[in-house]
Amino acid sequence: MEKKLMHLFEAQQFDLNTIDALFSLATSLEENPQPVLRGKIMATLFYEPSTRTRLSFESAMLRLGGDVISTENALSVSSAVKGEPLEDTIRIVSMYADVIVLRYFESNIAERLLPIASVPIINAGDGAGQHPSQALLDLYTIHRELGRIDDITVVMVGDPKHSRSVHSLAYLLGKYKNIIINFVAPEELQIADDLLTYLDGHGVQYTKTHDLTAAIGEADVVYRNRLQKERFESETLYEKYKEMYLIDVPMASRMKQGAILMDPLPRIGGITTEVDVLPQAVYFKQARYGLLIRMALLAHMLA
Ligand code: NCD
């Protein structure tokens, strides 16, 4: 039985039945969109920059017949400038909207917001924490493009330490069978131990390396992520590694037949435009799947 989610703060909240139900809903909404959210209002409250996440949530809501109120730059234009705490802003916006989609610059927002939330809240990225709707659309992309999620090897290359997309996707993959994850990054940007402990507990095999050339040929999925510059303590460290894992045509050609190259985007420092026409490149489709998954998520939580 699918479990109805009240809030969405982290990827671990999804169970397999709910994921299956959301995938079916996304696919049926693609063929036959229904105005199931007429009369509902979604507020998007973004304290960090975004293109895809905010606009795809807003487009999803409008396509389902709902309405949207929005602050695209909450840190500089909302009362946050005057020092209003997040908790107060959420209390107020909850009176105006039926669901809040929030992007914030610190992690662990669930701890702060669960005690006061009176309408559903969707975490659209909390600092270097999690980005669960991104992980769900990433998983849906794998499901649509490979036709399976079990029995895959995933290379996650870039910045596993700071990337909330990597964190949430790794947590979700932990729910599937025979998963191997190879984290590719310089040692300073490698994945944190708490996530590895979770993967151990869920039977996921993993390795860590800095060598993309050696790792890329084994992957069914290459999940590239830009270095999260805004989370770096030193500019020097960023400059040192910023183009370390450039994926150009020769690198992409090392991927095995049928493997896919994903990226939550933006592609900064990562994938050359010549790669876009290769059959492996699914990152623009991934953004389109994001719209469908966010329609399914909103319909599931609100209809
Ligand atoms: C990601 C994010 O903001 O965490 N982007 C996105 O939501 N599509 C990834 C990133 O910024 O690198």
Boltz pocket constraint, residues with backbone or C-beta under 6 A from the ligand:
constraints:
  - pocket:
      binder: B
      contacts: [[A, 49], [A, 52], [A, 53], [A, 124], [A, 125], [A, 131], [A, 134], [A, 164], [A, 165], [A, 225], [A, 226], [A, 264], [A, 265], [A, 266]]
      max_distance: 6.0
